[in-house]
Amino acid sequence: MLLEHTTIKEIAERANVSTATVSRILNGKHCHRSSTVETVRRAIEELRAEGPVLTGFETAAAESVGIMMFSYRDFLNTNYTATLVTAMVEALTAEDLSVQLLTLSSKRLSIGYIESMIRAHRLRGLLIPEFDILYAISEKLVKLPIPVIGIGNLAEPGLPNCVCADNTGAGRDAANYLWSMGHRRFGLLSMAYSDICQRQRITGFRDTIQELGGNPGQVRSRQYRSQDDSVSGAVSELANMKNSPTAILSTNSQITLKLQSGLVQAGFRIPDDISLLSFEENGELEFQPVPISVLRQPTRSLGEVAVRMLINCIRDIPVNRQEVLNCSLIARESVRNLAGAAELG
């Protein structure tokens, strides 16, 4: 329950019990000896004499956690956001916490506005997906009176506590896989490099191609500012190339779906004429006419781990400063084995 002018930690210290014990008692889970419950009650009464205390023995609002995100067109409909937010809300609800979805615009990018939201909703903690947008005020976010967990990338300057996928490692895995399948000419389709995750994926891919003996400078690449952008230019370019890439890595599943459709309409056969490898959030590329091979992000796990980290911070339980989760390479049918074909030839 939400406490005013005091904390669960102060009650625990006064009663000489753990914060977890206090939390369970305040939430009505009285699986403790009556003497322990009475000790906690007495500690609360002593603290009440020093200042008002709102406890689970009275009517109180449920503890609230904020999920703070930038709002843009259809942002909750993207595979990544929908999967991540769903995982966080489910995990928080399982802990009897209420959830406040707080959306920001560029006009509201100020620590003052964020502090006002914390007060208005009486938040105990904040979860911030896609934290890179808030780097401009990251140093001030660190000083907030509640714990804050960043989700989605790992870079400096950043928050003390964050959860992210190993995007550089995933880019390396993509390069090694395509190279092992005999591919030597590559194309890259990505969102803007200003997105840290995108940049890390591309860097991992290019660096590995160079280490394997390829020329990363010859990798054909295109960047997109929005998932709504058309890929027709990329398809036209591929159709008119003499030595077109034999494999394309796409770092965004929505762009991949458009690319697959455009290539088929242009007469390309996948994977006979060109192979596709993509990043994926939650199985959205599996049930295509040609199931697409992917680096699957641990999107649900990102949300669940972030919630666990935040709850431990709220309860003053030590946590790792950073949690880095691995992506999984899933080979389906969209990548042709040129190495095997050469051996047969």
C-alpha positions in Angstrom: 0.0 0.0 0.0 1.0 3.6 -0.5 2.6 5.3 2.6 2.7 9.0 3.2 5.6 10.7 5.0 7.1 7.3 5.7 8.1 4.2 3.9 7.9 0.4 4.3 11.6 0.5 5.0 11.1 2.8 8.0 8.3 0.6 9.4 10.5 -2.5 8.9 13.4 -0.9 10.7 11.2 0.2 13.6 9.6 -3.3 13.9 12.9 -5.1 13.3 11.5 -7.2 10.4 12.1 -7.4 6.7 10.5 -5.0 4.2 8.9 -8.0 2.5 7.2 -9.0 5.8 5.8 -5.4 6.2 4.6 -5.4 2.6 2.8 -8.7 2.9 1.1 -7.6 6.1 0.1 -4.3 4.7 -1.4 -6.0 1.7 -3.5 -8.3 3.9 -1.4 -11.4 3.5 -1.2 -12.2 7.2 0.8 -15.4 6.9 2.8 -14.4 10.0 2.6 -14.9 13.7 0.2 -12.7 15.5 3.1 -11.3 17.5 4.8 -10.2 14.3 1.6 -8.6 13.0 1.2 -6.8 16.3 4.8 -5.6 16.2 4.3 -4.1 12.8 1.0 -2.5 13.9 2.8 -1.0 16.9 5.6 0.4 14.7 3.0 2.0 12.5 1.3 3.6 15.5 4.6 5.0 16.7 5.4 6.5 13.3 1.8 7.8 13.0 2.5 9.9 16.2 5.4 11.4 14.3 3.5 12.1 11.1 0.5 10.8 9.1 0.8 7.2 7.8 -1.6 5.6 5.4 -1.5 1.8 5.7 -3.1 -1.4 4.6 -5.1 -1.4 7.9 -7.1 1.5 6.5 -8.7 2.4 3.2 -5.9 3.2 0.8 -5.1 3.5 -2.8 -3.2 0.6 -4.4 0.5 1.2 -5.0 1.0 2.6 -8.6 3.8 2.2 -11.0 4.1 4.4 -14.1 5.0 3.3 -17.6 6.2 6.4 -19.4 6.4 6.5 -23.2 6.5 8.9 -26.1 3.3 9.0 -28.0 3.4 8.8 -31.8 0.9 7.5 -34.4 -0.2 4.0 -33.6 2.6 3.5 -31.1 0.7 1.0 -29.1 0.0 -1.1 -32.3 3.6 -1.8 -33.1 4.7 -5.4 -32.3 7.5 -4.3 -30.0 5.4 -1.8 -28.0 2.3 -4.0 -27.7 4.3 -7.0 -26.6 6.4 -5.1 -24.1 3.6 -3.1 -22.5 1.4 -6.2 -22.3 4.2 -8.1 -20.5 4.8 -5.2 -18.0 1.1 -4.7 -17.2 0.6 -8.5 -16.6 3.7 -8.7 -14.4 2.7 -5.6 -12.4 -0.9 -6.8 -12.0 0.3 -10.1 -10.7 2.1 -8.2 -7.9 -1.2 -6.3 -7.0 0.2 -3.0 -8.4 -1.9 -0.6 -10.4 -0.5 0.8 -13.6 -0.5 4.3 -15.0 0.4 4.7 -18.7 1.9 8.2 -19.0 2.5 9.5 -22.5 4.9 12.3 -23.4 5.3 14.6 -26.4 8.3 16.8 -27.3 6.4 19.7 -25.6 6.3 17.8 -22.3 9.9 16.7 -22.3 10.8 18.3 -19.0 11.6 17.0 -15.5 9.1 19.3 -14.0 6.2 17.7 -16.0 7.4 14.2 -15.0 7.7 15.2 -11.4 4.1 16.5 -11.5 2.9 13.2 -12.9 4.7 11.3 -10.1 2.9 13.5 -7.5 -0.5 13.4 -9.2 -0.5 9.6 -9.5 1.5 8.9 -6.3 3.9 6.7 -8.2 6.3 4.3 -6.5 8.4 3.8 -9.5 8.8 4.4 -13.3 9.4 2.1 -16.2 10.6 3.8 -19.4 10.8 1.9 -22.6 12.9 3.3 -25.5 14.8 5.4 -23.0 17.1 7.0 -25.6 14.5 9.6 -26.3 14.9 10.9 -22.7 18.7 11.1 -22.7 18.4 14.9 -22.8 17.2 14.8 -19.2 18.7 11.5 -18.0 20.8 13.1 -15.3 17.7 14.7 -13.8 15.8 11.4 -14.0 18.4 9.8 -11.8 17.6 12.3 -9.1 13.9 11.5 -8.9 12.7 10.3 -5.5 11.5 7.0 -6.9 13.4 4.2 -8.7 13.4 4.4 -12.5 14.2 1.5 -14.9 15.1 2.1 -18.5 14.2 -0.5 -21.1 15.4 -1.2 -24.6 19.0 0.0 -24.9 22.4 0.2 -23.2 24.4 3.4 -23.6 25.9 6.3 -21.8 24.7 8.6 -20.4 21.9 6.5 -19.1 20.0 5.4 -16.0 21.7 3.4 -13.2 19.3 0.5 -13.8 18.3 -0.7 -17.3 17.3 -3.8 -19.2 18.1 -4.4 -22.8 18.7 -6.9 -25.5 22.2 -7.7 -26.8 21.6 -6.0 -30.1 25.3 -5.9 -31.1 25.6 -9.6 -30.4 22.4 -10.2 -32.5 23.9 -8.3 -35.4 27.0 -10.5 -35.2 24.8 -13.6 -35.1 23.0 -12.4 -38.2 26.3 -11.9 -40.1 27.8 -15.2 -39.0 24.6 -17.1 -40.0 24.4 -15.5 -43.5 28.1 -16.0 -44.1 27.9 -19.7 -43.1 25.1 -20.1 -45.6 27.4 -18.9 -48.4 26.2 -15.4 -48.8 28.8 -12.7 -49.7 26.7 -9.8 -51.1 24.4 -8.2 -48.5 21.7 -5.5 -48.2 20.6 -3.8 -45.0 17.3 -2.1 -44.3 17.0 -0.4 -40.9 15.3 2.4 -39.0 17.3 5.6 -38.4 20.7 5.1 -36.8 19.8 7.7 -34.2 18.0 4.8 -32.6 20.6 3.1 -30.4 19.3 -0.4 -30.8 19.3 -0.1 -34.6 22.8 1.3 -34.7 24.1 -1.5 -32.5 22.6 -4.1 -34.7 24.1 -2.6 -37.9 27.5 -2.1 -36.2 27.6 -5.7 -35.0 26.7 -6.9 -38.5 29.2 -4.8 -40.4 32.1 -5.5 -38.0 31.5 -9.2 -38.2 31.4 -9.1 -42.0 34.7 -7.4 -42.0 36.2 -9.9 -39.5 35.0 -12.7 -41.8 36.9 -11.3 -44.8 34.0 -9.3 -46.4 33.9 -5.7 -47.3 31.3 -3.8 -45.2 31.7 -0.8 -47.4 30.0 -2.7 -50.2 26.9 -3.6 -48.1 23.9 -1.8 -49.7 22.0 0.0 -47.0 18.8 2.1 -46.6 17.4 3.8 -43.5 13.8 4.6 -42.8 12.5 7.3 -40.4 9.1 5.6 -39.9 7.6 2.2 -40.2 5.0 3.8 -42.5 7.7 4.6 -45.1 7.4 2.8 -48.5 10.1 0.3 -49.5 9.3 0.6 -53.2 12.6 2.5 -53.8 14.6 -0.4 -52.3 12.7 -3.0 -54.4 13.2 -1.0 -57.6 16.9 -0.7 -56.9 17.3 -4.4 -56.3 15.4 -5.1 -59.5 17.8 -3.0 -61.5 21.1 -4.1 -60.0 23.5 -6.3 -61.9 25.2 -7.8 -58.8 22.3 -7.4 -56.4 22.6 -8.7 -52.8 21.9 -12.4 -52.3 20.7 -11.8 -48.8 19.1 -8.8 -47.0 19.0 -8.2 -43.3 16.1 -6.1 -42.0 16.2 -4.7 -38.5 12.5 -4.0 -38.3 9.7 -6.6 -38.8 7.2 -4.1 -40.3 9.7 -3.1 -42.9 10.4 -6.7 -43.5 6.7 -7.5 -44.2 6.6 -4.6 -46.7 9.8 -5.7 -48.4 8.6 -9.3 -48.7 5.4 -8.2 -50.4 7.2 -5.8 -52.7 9.8 -8.3 -53.8 7.1 -10.9 -54.6 5.2 -8.4 -56.6 8.4 -7.5 -58.5 8.9 -11.1 -59.5 11.5 -12.1 -57.0 11.3 -15.6 -55.5 12.2 -16.0 -51.8 14.7 -17.5 -51.1 15.7 -18.7 -54.6 16.4 -15.2 -55.9 17.0 -13.4 -52.7 17.2 -14.4 -49.0 15.6 -12.5 -46.1 16.7 -12.4 -42.5 14.9 -10.1 -40.0 14.5 -9.1 -36.4 11.2 -10.1 -34.9 9.3 -9.3 -31.7 6.7 -12.0 -31.1 6.4 -14.5 -33.9 4.8 -12.1 -36.4 7.0 -13.3 -39.3 6.5 -17.0 -38.8 3.2 -17.5 -40.7 4.0 -15.7 -43.9 3.8 -17.4 -47.4 7.5 -18.0 -46.9 8.3 -18.1 -43.1 11.1 -15.6 -42.5 14.2 -16.5 -40.6 14.7 -14.2 -37.6 16.7 -12.8 -34.7 13.9 -12.9 -32.2 14.1 -10.2 -29.5 13.3 -11.3 -25.9 10.6 -8.6 -25.8 8.3 -10.2 -23.2 11.3 -11.1 -21.1 12.5 -7.4 -21.3 9.2 -6.3 -19.7 9.1 -9.0 -17.1 12.8 -8.5 -16.0 12.3 -4.7 -15.8 9.2 -5.2 -13.6 11.1 -7.5 -11.3 14.0 -5.1 -11.1 11.7 -2.2 -10.3 9.9 -4.1 -7.6 13.2 -5.1 -5.9 14.3 -1.5 -6.0 11.0 -0.4 -4.4 11.6 -3.0 -1.7 15.2 -2.0 -1.2 16.4 -5.4 -2.5 19.8 -5.2 -4.3 19.7 -5.6 -8.1 22.1 -5.8 -10.9 22.7 -2.4 -12.5 22.2 -3.8 -16.0 20.5 -6.8 -17.4 21.4 -7.8 -20.9 19.2 -10.5 -22.6 20.1 -12.5 -25.7 18.2 -12.6 -29.0 17.5 -16.0 -30.5 18.4 -17.0 -34.0 15.5 -19.0 -35.6 16.1 -20.5 -39.0 12.9 -20.8 -41.1 12.6 -21.0 -44.9 13.6 -17.5 -46.2 17.4 -18.0 -46.3 18.9 -20.1 -49.1 21.9 -22.2 -48.4 24.3 -21.1 -51.1 27.2 -23.0 -49.5 25.2 -26.3 -49.8 24.2 -25.5 -53.3 27.8 -24.8 -54.4 28.9 -28.2 -52.9 26.1 -30.0 -54.8 27.2 -28.2 -58.0 
